[in-house]
Amino acid sequence: MPVDRREVVAAVEAIFGYQFRNSDICWEALNCKGAGGFAQGHTRLALLGDRLLGWRLTNAWYPTGKSTEIGTNIIDQLANNAHLALVGRNIGLEAYINSNPSQKGQISGKMIAGTVEALLAAFYLDGGVEVLDRALARLELLSVSGP
């Protein structure tokens, strides 16, 4: 991972085509537990991002009139850690994740998934629902047809 915080944030902003008003929240989203001076890392943001993803997927599913079973399956398929890790890898996100020093630079799928969720929360907190939806579209996560 590049060590310059500004470079890292700028790279993530370029990936998403969005410039954070508060770059601190983007930086926090890129730090795993125990890294970058964040004892909890991005875990609080990841929890919020997980719930935001479920909300936006449910919001996109509801008007389709599809069954609740289909709605649940869509959320299960798109919001699970394995899929989020794949999405994160597809955009090269692992290159920008700051892991705990004990990880010795290893970036697991769970870490990537947590970072995707944390970034979703960061987009929402920084720019609102419209910015969140643009990030979801960029990640191809705002789909009611599943992966």
N, C-alpha and C positions, 0 to 999 in steps of 0.2 A: 504494500500500500504506500502511495506517496505520503511523505511526512508533512508536507505543507498543507495546513488546513484549508487555506484559500484555494489551492489547486484542486483539492479533493471536492470541496463544495462546488467550485466552478465546473468541474467535470460532471458531477451529478446534475447540476442545473442544465448543462448542455445536453445531457442524455434526455432530459424531460422537457427541454425548451421552456423552462420557467426559472426566473430569478427570484430567489427568496428575499423578502423584505427583511426577515430576521434570519441571517445565515446560521445563528447559533442553534436553531431548532433542527436545521438540516444536519449540522455537525453532530448534534446529540443522537440523531437517528442513525448515524453511521458508526456509532460506538457501541460495541457489545459490553456486557456486564464486566466491570472491572477495568475497562480500557478508557483512555483519554481523559482521565480524571472524573469519570462518571461511575460512582460505586454501583448504581443500578443499571448503568448503560442505557440502552434504548428500551428497556423492558416496559416502562410506563407508556411510552409512545406506541410500542408494538401492541400492547393490550388495546389501546384506543383504536389503532389502525385495523386490528382484527375485527373489532365491532363495527367500525365504519365500513369496511369491505362487506360484511354481512348485511348491513343496512342498505347499502347502495345496490347490491345484488338483489335483495328482496324487493326494493323499490322498483327495479327494472323488471323483475319477474311478475309482480302483482298485476299490472295492466294486461298481461298476456292472457289471463284467464286460465292458464295451465294449472294443473292440480298441485296441491301442497306437496305431494310426493316428488313431483318434478322440481318444484321450487327448492325443496330440501336437497335433492340430488345436485342441482346446479351449484348451490352454496358449498356442499361437501366436495364437489369436484374442483371448483375454482379457488376455494379459500383454504385448502389443506396445505400443510407445510411442504409436501413433496412438489406440488404444483407451483407454489410460490417460490420455492428454491429454483425450479426450472425457469420460471419467468425472470427471476433475478439474474441467473446465469446467462440467459439469452441477451440481456442488455449489458453484460460485463460488470455487474454490480460488485462482485466479490473483490475486484481490484481496489475498491474504495472503502471496504469495511475495515474498521480498526478493531482487531480482536484483543482479547485479554493476553498479556504477555505469556501466560502459562500455556496458551494454545500454540505457541511457536509458529505463528503465521498460518496455521491451518484454519481454513474457513469451511465449516460444515454446512450442509444443506439447511439445517435448523437455524444457523446463524444468518444465512442469506434470507430465509423466509421471514425471520424476525425483523431483519433490516427492511425488507419490502413493506411489511406491516408498519414499522416505525416511520418510514418515509411517507406512507399514505397519511398517517396522522399529522406529520409535519406539513404536508401540503394543505391539509384541511385547516390546521391551526393558523397557518400563514396566509392562506388565500381563500378559504371557504370551500363550499360545496363545488363550485364551478371548477376550481383548480384541482380539487380531489378527483372530480370526474374526468378531467383532462389527463391526469396521471393514470387513472384506471384504464382509460382508452389507450394510452401509450403502452401500457403493460398488457393490453388485450384482455383485461379482467372484467370489463363491463359488458358481459355477454349473457343473455338468458338462454343460449343454446348449449352452453358448456364448452369445455376445452376440445 
